[in-house]
Amino acid sequence: MTDTAYDAEVPPRVSIVLVSYGGRSMLNACLYLVAEHTPLPHEVIVVDSGSKDGTDQWVAEHMRGARGHVVGRNIGFGSGCNLGVVDARAPYVLFLNADVEVGPGWLEPLVDVLDTQEHVAAVAPIMRDQTGAIQEYGSVVGADGWCRAWGDGAPLVNQDALFPHAVDYASAACLLVRRRAFNAVGGFSTEYDTAYFEDVDLAFLLRRAGWDVAVDPRSTVVHQRHGSSDGSTAKDLMELNRSTFLRRWGSTLAGRPMLPAPDKGSHTFYYARDILADARILVVDDRVPNADRGSGDPRTQRLLETLAAPDRRVTFLARDILRAEAYAPALLELGVEAVWQHANPFQVLRERAGLYDVVIVMRPHNYSWIAEAVAESQPQAVKVYDSESLFFRRAEQYVGVAKTAAERERLRREADEQREVEEAAFRWADVGVCVTEVEAEWAAKIAPDASIRVAGYPVDIADQVPGLGERDGIAFFGGFMGGAGSPNEVAVLELVDEVLPALWREHPGLKLAVVGADPTPSVRALESDLVDVVGRVPNPAWWLGRLRVQVVPMRLGAGIKLKFLDSMAAGLPFVTTPVGAEGLRLGDLTKHLVGTSNAELVELTSALLSDDALWTDVQQELLGIARNWFSRTAFRNEIDEVLADCGVVPTGVVRTR
């Protein structure tokens, strides 16, 4: 190793404390990697606990600026760390074993957690062994005091779906801790002999003081287990120190399960993993939300963002793997456990039997396949059915546009069958959720014993939106995941075929932008000099902020249409039908924005294109409606009411990352 110098004049962000007991070559390798891969300002403090191999002299010669303590005897890991913290100058202390190998980007994510999550006192990385297998992803503690690293020898960890979360404890082989929190609880207990269980004890001390201990998979290190002691010595120390841990924390462990063998009793492991959560919530939907593609997915994403909190464990179960790998990271970063890589969703529920306090099922087709499994494996859970919209109403609308008697009869049967499923879903639920008052009134009549709540669609409303001077043309905004014959396809075809020709007569050269994912062949065929089929865009708000009016002759659909809330939030006035305007709380604005016939849609659109004062007034009133009724705060309040009906209190901690 080349010599490393630490500048004592530079305030460190992190104080790295290592306790050494022999193993100079291992310490050499560890500190070399720390120096190579730690750009953050840091200091190194080495406590040499009775080494006989000249470790103290080596540190003095090769680590200029590093501070060292030389103790003539082996005082143990906990006492050695406590001694090192006395000299620490940084607000964060990183306890590091010499048998840990760090790499690029190992420390920054851990610092980010403590910088942004004030409720977290300590955070650890994912620890892997030399083969790359997960050695520890946080750990759980059983009733007898024995601990098991989550992922170590257990087939329960999906390596593609690791998420940050609070844990029972995390190994101090690599653990970043707030110095003030560490000192406040008295540091590592000195009751333990040499090594093992001090870090478990510390986690329990921190939690008793109101802090969380977390793991963050953005950081990964490699750990050579028992690098400074042989296996038999380690086992003896563990058994000795477990008895001390039980004496100190036996009453806290009372009521916890015994941990079974890794290949048995998976539901017990999940319960032990999630035992710290105030509420365990399962959300079931078709797929991991494709939040930029419409079809209800943006609302599901917002729901999960609202549910996610440090004092809850939220699990999302997807039936379909459609684009899951692309969209799951957005959930994982929230601390939501995303489960999609499974052969059988029913097996997922059986593996977690009795775990969840609340099960939220999204949309009727998911109720149809999951209700029986919920009854079998989660009978204790409060059941929530979130309709997203009343699908049978849309099916009934298709009956009205059918071209033949046979088609009408078929569609009517399908609508009746759909209605029966949705009625059953609301009657199954303890709590029902609708997106509009109209649909909630219907559900309350169908399921009088259920609590029926309204929780609409939240949107992000900009503080400032572009004015008239930066806008031109009209928009149709909406995804086409529903394929041919979907409400959005029907609407945009009617817009181009029947509304635009009249608008072009009054406003020659008026251009239409069709913005939305997965345009069908019929939609793509609309492309022309005056019709731009844009397709999916990464930033819809930018497009909505440069167009003057959105025009949507919506004839089919139920519930709130997110396209209009996005319009409100972007300051883009719109013109639509009564079907499109449902649930938007337009009030007096209805006379300027809602028409039944295409002629009325043309007249209303032309007015907004021609009258700047009217356009400005409408824009400001729509922004006010969005802020009052469809903000994230409004949605959080609505979801808090749903959770209160489930016996879940509002969270007291909000994630800042």
C-alpha positions as CSV (number, residue, x, y, z in Angstrom):
1,M,0.0,0.0,0.0
2,T,1.2,3.5,-0.8
3,D,1.3,6.0,2.1
4,T,-1.9,8.0,2.8
5,A,-2.0,11.4,4.3
6,Y,-5.1,12.9,6.1
7,D,-5.3,16.7,6.4
8,A,-6.3,17.5,9.9
9,E,-7.3,21.0,8.9
10,V,-10.2,19.8,6.6
11,P,-13.4,19.2,8.6
12,P,-14.4,15.5,8.0
13,R,-17.9,14.5,7.1
14,V,-17.3,11.0,8.4
15,S,-15.0,9.6,11.1
16,I,-14.0,6.0,10.2
17,V,-13.3,3.9,13.3
18,L,-11.5,0.6,13.0
19,V,-10.6,-1.7,15.9
20,S,-7.7,-3.9,15.1
21,Y,-6.6,-7.1,16.9
22,G,-3.8,-8.5,14.8
23,G,-4.4,-8.9,11.1
24,R,-2.1,-6.1,9.9
25,S,-2.2,-7.3,6.3
26,M,-6.0,-7.3,6.4
27,L,-6.0,-3.8,7.9
28,N,-3.6,-2.6,5.2
29,A,-5.9,-3.9,2.4
30,C,-9.0,-2.4,4.0
31,L,-7.5,1.1,4.5
32,Y,-6.1,1.0,1.0
33,L,-9.6,0.5,-0.4
34,V,-11.0,3.2,1.9
35,A,-8.4,5.7,0.6
36,E,-9.1,4.8,-3.0
37,H,-12.9,4.9,-2.9
38,T,-13.8,7.6,-0.4
39,P,-13.8,11.0,-1.9
40,L,-15.9,12.5,0.9
41,P,-13.8,14.4,3.5
42,H,-13.1,11.8,6.2
43,E,-10.7,10.9,9.0
44,V,-9.5,7.5,10.1
45,I,-9.1,6.4,13.7
46,V,-7.5,3.1,14.4
47,V,-7.7,1.5,17.8
48,D,-5.1,-1.2,18.1
49,S,-6.5,-3.6,20.7
50,G,-3.4,-5.5,21.9
51,S,-2.0,-6.6,18.5
52,K,1.3,-8.4,18.5
53,D,2.2,-7.8,14.8
54,G,3.3,-4.1,14.8
55,T,-0.1,-2.8,13.6
56,D,0.4,0.4,15.7
57,Q,3.8,1.1,14.1
58,W,2.5,0.4,10.6
59,V,-0.4,2.9,11.0
60,A,2.0,5.6,12.3
61,E,4.4,5.1,9.4
62,H,1.9,4.7,6.5
63,M,-1.3,6.6,7.5
64,R,-0.1,10.2,8.2
65,G,-2.8,12.2,9.8
66,A,-4.7,9.2,10.9
67,R,-5.1,8.9,14.6
68,G,-4.4,5.8,16.6
69,H,-4.9,4.4,20.0
70,V,-2.7,1.7,21.2
71,V,-4.1,-0.5,24.0
72,G,-1.8,-3.1,25.6
73,R,-4.5,-5.7,25.8
74,N,-7.6,-6.9,23.8
75,I,-10.4,-4.7,25.2
76,G,-12.9,-6.0,22.7
77,F,-14.8,-4.5,19.8
78,G,-17.4,-2.4,21.7
79,S,-14.9,-0.8,24.1
80,G,-12.5,-0.2,21.2
81,C,-15.1,1.5,19.2
82,N,-16.2,3.7,22.1
83,L,-12.6,4.7,22.6
84,G,-12.3,5.6,18.9
85,V,-15.5,7.7,19.0
86,V,-13.9,9.9,21.7
87,D,-11.6,11.3,19.1
88,A,-14.1,11.6,16.3
89,R,-14.7,15.1,14.9
90,A,-17.3,14.3,12.3
91,P,-21.1,14.3,12.9
92,Y,-21.2,10.7,11.5
93,V,-19.1,7.8,12.6
94,L,-18.5,4.8,10.4
95,F,-17.6,1.6,12.2
96,L,-15.7,-0.6,9.9
97,N,-14.1,-4.1,10.3
98,A,-10.8,-4.7,8.6
99,D,-12.3,-7.7,6.8
100,V,-14.6,-5.5,4.8
101,E,-13.8,-4.5,1.2
102,V,-15.3,-1.2,0.1
103,G,-15.7,-0.1,-3.5
104,P,-16.7,2.9,-5.6
105,G,-19.7,4.8,-4.3
106,W,-19.9,2.8,-1.0
107,L,-20.2,5.7,1.5
108,E,-22.1,8.4,-0.3
109,P,-25.5,6.7,-0.1
110,L,-25.2,6.0,3.6
111,V,-24.3,9.7,4.3
112,D,-27.3,10.7,2.1
113,V,-29.6,8.6,4.3
114,L,-28.5,10.4,7.5
115,D,-28.5,13.8,5.8
116,T,-32.1,13.4,4.6
117,Q,-33.8,11.1,7.1
118,E,-33.7,12.6,10.5
119,H,-35.4,9.7,12.1
120,V,-32.6,7.3,11.2
121,A,-29.7,7.0,13.6
122,A,-27.7,4.3,11.8
123,V,-27.6,2.8,8.3
124,A,-25.8,-0.1,6.8
125,P,-25.0,-1.3,3.3
126,I,-25.8,-4.6,1.7
127,M,-23.0,-7.0,2.7
128,R,-22.1,-9.6,0.1
129,D,-19.6,-12.5,0.4
130,Q,-16.7,-13.0,-2.0
131,T,-19.0,-14.8,-4.5
132,G,-21.4,-11.8,-4.7
133,A,-24.2,-13.6,-2.8
134,I,-26.0,-11.5,-0.2
135,Q,-24.6,-12.1,3.3
136,E,-26.7,-9.5,5.1
137,Y,-29.5,-7.3,4.1
138,G,-30.4,-6.2,7.6
139,S,-31.0,-8.9,10.3
140,V,-33.8,-10.2,12.4
141,V,-33.8,-11.2,16.1
142,G,-35.8,-14.1,17.5
143,A,-37.4,-14.7,20.9
144,D,-34.3,-16.6,22.1
145,G,-32.0,-13.8,21.1
146,W,-30.5,-15.6,18.2
147,C,-30.2,-13.4,15.1
148,R,-30.3,-14.2,11.4
149,A,-29.1,-12.0,8.6
150,W,-31.9,-11.5,6.1
151,G,-30.8,-13.2,2.9
152,D,-28.1,-15.3,4.5
153,G,-28.9,-18.8,3.4
154,A,-32.6,-18.0,2.9
155,P,-34.3,-18.1,-0.5
156,L,-36.4,-15.1,0.3
157,V,-34.5,-12.2,-1.2
158,N,-35.0,-11.1,-4.8
159,Q,-31.7,-9.5,-5.7
160,D,-33.4,-7.3,-8.3
161,A,-35.9,-5.9,-5.9
162,L,-33.8,-4.7,-2.9
163,F,-35.3,-1.7,-1.1
164,P,-34.3,0.6,1.7
165,H,-36.0,-0.1,5.0
166,A,-35.8,-0.1,8.8
167,V,-34.3,-3.3,10.2
168,D,-34.1,-5.0,13.6
169,Y,-30.4,-4.4,13.5
170,A,-27.5,-4.1,11.1
171,S,-24.0,-5.4,11.6
172,A,-21.4,-3.0,12.8
173,A,-18.9,-4.6,10.4
174,C,-19.9,-1.6,8.3
175,L,-22.3,0.8,10.0
176,L,-22.7,4.6,9.7
177,V,-24.1,6.2,12.9
178,R,-25.0,9.7,14.0
179,R,-22.4,10.5,16.7
180,R,-24.8,12.4,18.8
181,A,-27.3,9.5,18.8
182,F,-24.5,7.1,19.6
183,N,-23.3,9.2,22.5
184,A,-26.8,9.8,23.7
185,V,-27.5,6.1,24.3
186,G,-24.1,5.5,25.9
187,G,-22.3,3.9,22.9
188,F,-21.7,0.2,22.7
189,S,-22.4,-1.6,26.0
190,T,-19.2,-2.8,27.7
191,E,-21.0,-5.8,29.2
192,Y,-20.2,-8.0,26.2
193,D,-17.1,-10.1,25.9
194,T,-14.7,-9.2,23.1
195,A,-17.1,-9.3,20.1
196,Y,-20.6,-10.1,18.9
197,F,-24.0,-8.8,20.0
198,E,-22.7,-5.3,20.8
199,D,-24.2,-4.0,17.5
200,V,-27.5,-5.8,18.2
201,D,-27.6,-4.2,21.6
202,L,-26.9,-0.8,20.1
203,A,-29.8,-1.1,17.6
204,F,-32.1,-1.9,20.5
205,L,-30.8,1.1,22.5
206,L,-31.2,3.5,19.5
207,R,-34.8,2.2,18.9
208,R,-35.7,2.6,22.5
209,A,-34.6,6.2,22.2
210,G,-36.9,6.7,19.2
211,W,-34.5,6.2,16.3
212,D,-34.5,3.8,13.4
213,V,-31.7,1.6,12.1
214,A,-31.9,1.1,8.4
215,V,-30.3,-0.7,5.4
216,D,-29.8,1.0,2.0
217,P,-29.1,-1.2,-1.0
218,R,-27.5,1.7,-2.9
219,S,-24.4,0.9,-0.9
220,T,-22.7,-2.5,-1.2
221,V,-19.5,-3.9,0.5
222,V,-17.9,-7.3,0.6
223,H,-17.4,-9.0,4.0
224,Q,-15.1,-11.8,4.9
225,R,-17.0,-13.2,7.9
226,H,-15.0,-13.9,11.1
227,G,-12.0,-12.4,9.4
228,S,-10.2,-11.7,12.7
229,S,-11.3,-14.8,14.6
230,D,-11.6,-18.4,13.8
231,G,-15.0,-20.1,13.5
232,S,-15.0,-22.0,16.8
233,T,-14.0,-18.9,18.7
234,A,-16.7,-16.9,17.1
235,K,-19.4,-19.4,18.0
236,D,-18.2,-19.5,21.6
237,L,-18.3,-15.7,21.8
238,M,-21.8,-15.6,20.2
239,E,-23.2,-18.1,22.8
240,L,-21.6,-16.2,25.7
241,N,-22.8,-12.8,24.5
242,R,-26.3,-14.0,23.6
243,S,-26.9,-14.8,27.3
244,T,-25.9,-11.2,28.1
245,F,-28.2,-9.9,25.4
246,L,-31.1,-11.9,26.7
247,R,-30.5,-10.6,30.3
248,R,-30.6,-7.1,29.0
249,W,-33.4,-7.4,26.5
250,G,-35.4,-10.5,27.4
251,S,-38.6,-8.5,28.2
252,T,-38.4,-6.7,24.8
253,L,-38.0,-10.0,23.0
254,A,-41.0,-11.6,24.7
255,G,-43.7,-12.3,22.2
256,R,-41.4,-12.5,19.3
257,P,-41.3,-15.7,17.3
258,M,-38.5,-18.3,17.3
259,L,-36.7,-18.2,14.0
260,P,-37.0,-21.4,12.1
261,A,-34.4,-23.0,9.7
262,P,-33.9,-20.8,6.6
263,D,-35.8,-23.2,4.3
264,K,-38.8,-23.5,6.6
265,G,-41.4,-21.2,8.0
266,S,-41.0,-18.4,5.6
267,H,-44.1,-16.6,7.1
268,T,-42.2,-16.4,10.4
269,F,-39.2,-14.8,8.7
270,Y,-41.4,-12.2,7.1
271,Y,-43.2,-11.5,10.4
272,A,-39.8,-11.1,12.1
273,R,-38.6,-8.8,9.3
274,D,-41.6,-6.6,9.5
275,I,-42.2,-6.7,13.3
276,L,-41.1,-3.1,13.8
277,A,-43.7,-1.7,11.4
278,D,-46.8,0.0,12.9
279,A,-48.8,-1.2,9.9
280,R,-48.1,-3.8,7.2
281,I,-50.0,-3.0,4.0
282,L,-50.3,-5.1,0.9
283,V,-51.4,-3.4,-2.4
284,V,-52.4,-5.7,-5.3
285,D,-52.6,-4.5,-8.9
286,D,-52.1,-5.7,-12.5
287,R,-48.6,-4.5,-12.9
288,V,-45.9,-2.4,-11.4
289,P,-47.2,1.1,-12.2
290,N,-46.1,2.4,-15.6
291,A,-46.6,5.9,-14.2
292,D,-46.0,7.8,-17.5
293,R,-48.4,5.7,-19.5
294,G,-51.9,6.5,-18.0
295,S,-54.6,3.8,-17.6
296,G,-54.8,4.4,-13.9
297,D,-51.1,3.7,-13.3
298,P,-50.2,7.3,-12.3
299,R,-52.8,7.1,-9.5
300,T,-51.5,3.8,-8.3
301,Q,-48.0,5.2,-8.2
302,R,-49.2,8.2,-6.2
303,L,-51.1,5.9,-3.8
304,L,-47.9,4.0,-3.1
305,E,-46.0,7.2,-2.6
306,T,-48.6,8.3,-0.1
307,L,-48.7,5.0,1.8
308,A,-44.9,4.7,2.0
309,A,-43.5,5.8,5.4
310,P,-40.7,4.7,7.7
311,D,-43.2,3.3,10.3
312,R,-45.1,1.2,7.7
313,R,-44.1,-1.8,5.6
314,V,-45.8,-1.5,2.2
315,T,-45.6,-4.4,-0.2
316,F,-46.8,-4.1,-3.8
317,L,-47.8,-7.4,-5.5
318,A,-48.1,-7.3,-9.3
319,R,-49.7,-10.1,-11.3
320,D,-48.0,-9.2,-14.5
321,I,-44.3,-8.5,-15.2
322,L,-45.0,-6.0,-17.9
323,R,-42.1,-3.5,-17.9
324,A,-41.6,-4.3,-14.2
325,E,-37.8,-4.0,-14.4
326,A,-38.0,-0.5,-15.9
327,Y,-40.6,0.9,-13.4
328,A,-40.0,-1.0,-10.2
329,P,-36.9,1.1,-9.1
330,A,-39.2,4.0,-8.6
331,L,-41.1,2.0,-6.0
332,L,-38.0,0.5,-4.4
333,E,-36.5,3.9,-3.8
334,L,-39.6,4.8,-1.8
335,G,-39.0,1.9,0.5
336,V,-41.8,-0.1,-1.0
337,E,-41.2,-3.8,-1.4
338,A,-42.1,-4.7,-5.0
339,V,-43.0,-8.3,-5.8
340,W,-43.4,-9.3,-9.4
341,Q,-40.9,-12.1,-10.1
342,H,-43.0,-15.0,-9.0
343,A,-44.5,-18.1,-10.6
344,N,-47.6,-17.9,-8.6
345,P,-49.0,-14.9,-6.7
346,F,-51.1,-17.1,-4.5
347,Q,-47.8,-18.7,-3.3
348,V,-46.5,-15.2,-2.4
349,L,-49.5,-14.7,-0.1
350,R,-49.1,-18.2,1.5
351,E,-45.5,-17.5,2.2
352,R,-46.6,-14.4,4.1
353,A,-49.6,-16.0,5.8
354,G,-51.1,-13.8,8.5
355,L,-48.7,-11.0,7.9
356,Y,-50.7,-8.0,6.6
357,D,-52.9,-5.6,8.6
358,V,-54.5,-4.1,5.4
359,V,-54.9,-5.5,1.9
360,I,-55.7,-3.0,-0.8
361,V,-57.0,-4.5,-4.1
362,M,-57.0,-2.2,-7.1
363,R,-59.7,-2.6,-9.8
364,P,-62.3,-5.3,-10.3
365,H,-60.3,-7.8,-12.4
366,N,-57.8,-8.1,-9.6
367,Y,-60.5,-8.7,-7.0
368,S,-61.7,-11.6,-9.1
369,W,-58.4,-13.5,-8.9
370,I,-57.0,-12.5,-5.5
371,A,-60.1,-12.5,-3.2
372,E,-60.0,-16.2,-2.4
373,A,-56.3,-16.1,-1.7
374,V,-56.7,-13.2,0.7
375,A,-59.4,-15.0,2.6
376,E,-57.2,-18.1,2.8
377,S,-53.9,-16.5,3.8
378,Q,-54.7,-13.1,5.3
379,P,-58.0,-13.5,7.1
380,Q,-57.0,-11.0,9.8
381,A,-56.5,-8.2,7.3
382,V,-58.8,-5.3,6.8
383,K,-59.9,-5.5,3.1
384,V,-59.9,-2.4,1.0
385,Y,-61.3,-2.3,-2.6
386,D,-60.1,0.6,-4.6
387,S,-62.2,0.8,-7.8
388,E,-60.2,3.4,-9.7
389,S,-63.5,3.8,-11.7
390,L,-66.7,1.9,-12.2
391,F,-65.8,-0.2,-15.2
392,F,-69.3,-1.4,-15.9
393,R,-70.4,2.2,-16.7
394,R,-67.9,2.2,-19.5
395,A,-69.1,-1.1,-20.7
396,E,-72.7,0.2,-20.7
397,Q,-71.6,3.2,-22.8
398,Y,-70.2,0.8,-25.4
399,V,-73.7,-0.7,-25.7
400,G,-75.0,2.7,-26.8
401,V,-72.6,2.9,-29.7
402,A,-72.9,-0.7,-30.9
403,K,-73.8,-1.0,-34.6
404,T,-75.8,-4.2,-34.6
405,A,-78.4,-5.8,-32.3
406,A,-76.2,-8.8,-31.8
407,E,-73.3,-6.6,-30.7
408,R,-75.5,-4.6,-28.4
409,E,-76.8,-7.9,-26.8
410,R,-73.2,-9.1,-26.3
411,L,-72.0,-5.9,-24.8
412,R,-75.0,-5.7,-22.6
413,R,-74.2,-9.2,-21.2
414,E,-70.6,-8.1,-20.6
415,A,-71.7,-5.0,-18.9
416,D,-74.0,-6.9,-16.6
417,E,-71.3,-9.4,-15.8
418,Q,-68.9,-6.5,-15.1
419,R,-71.4,-4.9,-12.8
420,E,-71.9,-8.1,-10.8
421,V,-68.1,-8.4,-10.3
422,E,-67.9,-4.8,-9.1
423,E,-70.9,-5.1,-6.8
424,A,-69.3,-8.3,-5.3
425,A,-66.0,-6.4,-4.8
426,F,-67.6,-3.6,-2.8
427,R,-69.5,-6.1,-0.7
428,W,-66.4,-8.1,-0.1
429,A,-64.5,-5.0,1.2
430,D,-64.5,-3.5,4.7
431,V,-63.6,-0.2,3.1
432,G,-64.4,0.9,-0.5
433,V,-62.7,3.7,-2.3
434,C,-64.1,5.6,-5.3
435,V,-62.6,8.5,-7.2
436,T,-65.8,10.6,-7.5
437,E,-68.8,11.4,-5.3
438,V,-71.1,10.0,-8.0
439,E,-69.5,6.6,-7.9
440,A,-69.2,6.7,-4.1
441,E,-73.0,7.2,-3.8
442,W,-73.6,4.2,-6.0
443,A,-71.1,2.1,-4.0
444,A,-72.7,3.1,-0.7
445,K,-76.1,1.7,-1.9
446,I,-74.5,-1.5,-3.1
447,A,-72.5,-2.1,0.1
448,P,-74.2,-0.4,3.0
449,D,-72.1,-2.2,5.6
450,A,-68.8,-1.0,4.1
451,S,-67.2,2.4,4.7
452,I,-67.1,4.2,1.4
453,R,-64.5,6.9,0.8
454,V,-63.6,9.2,-2.0
455,A,-59.9,9.5,-3.0
456,G,-59.3,11.1,-6.3
457,Y,-56.2,11.7,-8.4
458,P,-53.3,13.8,-7.1
459,V,-51.3,16.0,-9.4
460,D,-48.2,18.1,-8.9
461,I,-49.2,21.8,-9.4
462,A,-46.5,24.2,-10.5
463,D,-46.0,27.5,-8.6
464,Q,-45.8,29.2,-12.0
465,V,-47.2,28.1,-15.3
466,P,-46.6,29.6,-18.8
467,G,-48.9,32.3,-19.9
468,L,-50.5,32.9,-23.3
469,G,-47.4,34.3,-24.9
470,E,-45.6,30.9,-24.9
471,R,-48.6,28.8,-26.1
472,D,-50.0,27.8,-29.4
473,G,-52.1,25.0,-30.9
474,I,-54.3,22.4,-29.3
475,A,-53.6,19.2,-27.5
476,F,-55.0,15.7,-27.0
477,F,-53.3,14.1,-24.0
478,G,-53.8,10.5,-23.0
479,G,-52.3,7.0,-23.3
480,F,-53.6,4.3,-25.6
481,M,-52.7,1.2,-23.6
482,G,-56.3,0.1,-24.0
483,G,-55.7,-0.5,-27.7
484,A,-58.1,-0.3,-30.5
485,G,-61.6,0.9,-29.5
486,S,-60.4,2.3,-26.2
487,P,-62.0,5.5,-24.9
488,N,-58.9,7.6,-25.8
489,E,-58.7,6.1,-29.3
490,V,-62.4,6.7,-30.0
491,A,-62.1,10.3,-28.7
492,V,-59.0,11.3,-30.7
493,L,-60.5,9.9,-33.9
494,E,-63.7,11.9,-33.3
495,L,-61.6,15.0,-32.6
496,V,-59.7,14.7,-35.9
497,D,-62.6,13.6,-38.1
498,E,-65.5,15.7,-36.7
499,V,-64.2,18.6,-34.6
500,L,-61.0,19.7,-36.2
501,P,-62.4,20.4,-39.7
502,A,-64.8,23.0,-38.2
503,L,-62.0,24.5,-36.1
504,W,-59.7,24.7,-39.1
505,R,-62.4,26.8,-40.9
506,E,-62.3,29.4,-38.1
507,H,-58.6,29.0,-37.3
508,P,-56.6,28.0,-40.4
509,G,-53.3,26.3,-39.8
510,L,-54.3,25.3,-36.2
511,K,-52.1,22.4,-35.2
512,L,-53.0,19.4,-33.0
513,A,-50.4,17.5,-30.8
514,V,-51.5,14.0,-29.8
515,V,-49.4,13.3,-26.7
516,G,-49.6,9.9,-25.0
517,A,-47.9,6.5,-24.8
518,D,-48.6,3.5,-27.1
519,P,-50.6,5.2,-29.9
520,T,-52.5,2.5,-32.0
521,P,-52.1,2.1,-35.7
522,S,-55.3,4.1,-36.2
523,V,-53.9,7.0,-34.1
524,R,-50.6,6.9,-35.9
525,A,-52.4,7.2,-39.2
526,L,-53.7,10.6,-38.2
527,E,-50.2,12.1,-38.7
528,S,-50.2,15.0,-41.1
529,D,-48.9,18.5,-41.5
530,L,-51.4,19.8,-38.9
531,V,-51.6,16.7,-36.7
532,D,-48.4,15.7,-34.8
533,V,-48.7,12.2,-33.2
534,V,-46.0,12.7,-30.6
535,G,-46.5,9.5,-28.6
536,R,-44.9,8.9,-25.2
537,V,-42.9,11.8,-23.8
538,P,-40.7,11.9,-20.7
539,N,-42.0,15.2,-19.5
540,P,-45.7,15.7,-20.4
541,A,-45.9,19.0,-18.3
542,W,-43.5,20.6,-20.8
543,W,-45.9,19.8,-23.7
544,L,-49.0,20.8,-21.8
545,G,-47.3,24.1,-20.9
546,R,-46.7,25.1,-24.6
547,L,-50.2,24.4,-26.0
548,R,-53.3,26.6,-25.7
549,V,-56.3,24.3,-25.3
550,Q,-56.8,20.6,-24.8
551,V,-59.8,19.3,-26.7
552,V,-61.2,15.8,-25.9
553,P,-64.6,14.7,-27.2
554,M,-64.9,12.0,-24.5
555,R,-67.8,9.7,-25.1
556,L,-66.7,6.6,-23.2
557,G,-65.2,6.2,-19.7
558,A,-65.9,6.4,-16.0
559,G,-64.5,8.2,-13.1
560,I,-62.0,11.0,-13.2
561,K,-59.9,11.3,-16.3
562,L,-56.3,12.1,-15.3
563,K,-55.6,14.0,-18.6
564,F,-57.8,16.8,-17.3
565,L,-56.1,17.0,-13.9
566,D,-52.8,17.2,-15.7
567,S,-54.2,20.0,-17.8
568,M,-55.3,21.9,-14.7
569,A,-51.9,21.4,-13.1
570,A,-50.1,22.7,-16.2
571,G,-52.4,25.7,-16.6
572,L,-53.9,24.3,-19.8
573,P,-57.6,25.0,-20.2
574,F,-59.6,22.2,-21.8
575,V,-62.9,21.5,-23.5
576,T,-64.7,18.2,-23.1
577,T,-68.0,16.4,-22.7
578,P,-70.0,15.6,-19.5
579,V,-68.3,12.2,-19.5
580,G,-64.9,13.8,-19.5
581,A,-65.8,16.4,-16.9
582,E,-67.1,13.9,-14.3
583,G,-65.6,14.5,-10.9
584,L,-63.6,17.6,-11.8
585,R,-65.6,20.0,-9.6
586,L,-65.8,22.6,-12.3
587,G,-68.7,24.5,-10.9
588,D,-69.4,27.7,-12.9
589,L,-66.6,26.9,-15.3
590,T,-68.8,24.2,-16.8
591,K,-70.4,26.7,-19.1
592,H,-67.0,27.5,-20.7
593,L,-65.5,24.0,-20.8
594,V,-68.2,21.3,-21.2
595,G,-70.3,20.7,-24.3
596,T,-72.4,17.8,-25.5
597,S,-72.4,18.0,-29.3
598,N,-69.4,18.5,-31.5
599,A,-70.7,21.9,-32.5
600,E,-70.7,22.9,-28.9
601,L,-67.1,21.7,-28.5
602,V,-66.1,23.7,-31.5
603,E,-67.8,26.8,-30.2
604,L,-66.2,26.5,-26.7
605,T,-62.7,25.8,-28.1
606,S,-62.9,28.7,-30.5
607,A,-63.8,31.0,-27.7
608,L,-60.7,30.0,-25.7
609,L,-58.6,30.3,-28.8
610,S,-59.8,33.8,-29.6
611,D,-60.5,35.5,-26.2
612,D,-57.3,36.0,-24.2
613,A,-59.1,37.4,-21.2
614,L,-61.4,34.4,-21.0
615,W,-58.5,32.0,-21.4
616,T,-56.6,33.7,-18.6
617,D,-59.6,33.6,-16.2
618,V,-60.2,30.0,-17.0
619,Q,-56.6,29.0,-16.5
620,Q,-56.4,30.7,-13.0
621,E,-59.7,29.1,-11.9
622,L,-58.6,25.7,-13.0
623,L,-55.3,26.1,-11.1
624,G,-57.3,27.0,-8.0
625,I,-59.5,23.9,-8.3
626,A,-56.4,21.7,-8.7
627,R,-54.8,23.2,-5.6
628,N,-58.0,22.8,-3.5
629,W,-59.1,19.4,-4.6
630,F,-56.4,17.5,-6.4
631,S,-53.1,18.3,-4.8
632,R,-50.9,15.7,-3.1
633,T,-51.9,17.2,0.3
634,A,-55.6,16.7,-0.5
635,F,-54.9,13.1,-1.7
636,R,-52.9,12.4,1.5
637,N,-55.8,13.6,3.6
638,E,-58.2,11.4,1.7
639,I,-55.9,8.3,2.0
640,D,-55.5,9.1,5.8
641,E,-59.3,8.8,6.1
642,V,-59.2,5.4,4.3
643,L,-56.4,4.2,6.6
644,A,-58.2,5.5,9.7
645,D,-61.1,3.3,8.7
646,C,-58.6,0.4,8.7
647,G,-57.3,1.2,12.1
648,V,-54.0,2.7,10.8
649,V,-53.0,6.1,12.3
650,P,-51.5,8.7,10.0
651,T,-47.7,8.5,9.9
652,G,-45.8,11.0,11.9
653,V,-42.7,10.8,9.7
654,V,-42.5,11.8,6.1
655,R,-39.6,10.7,3.8
656,T,-37.4,13.4,2.5
657,R,-35.5,11.3,0.0
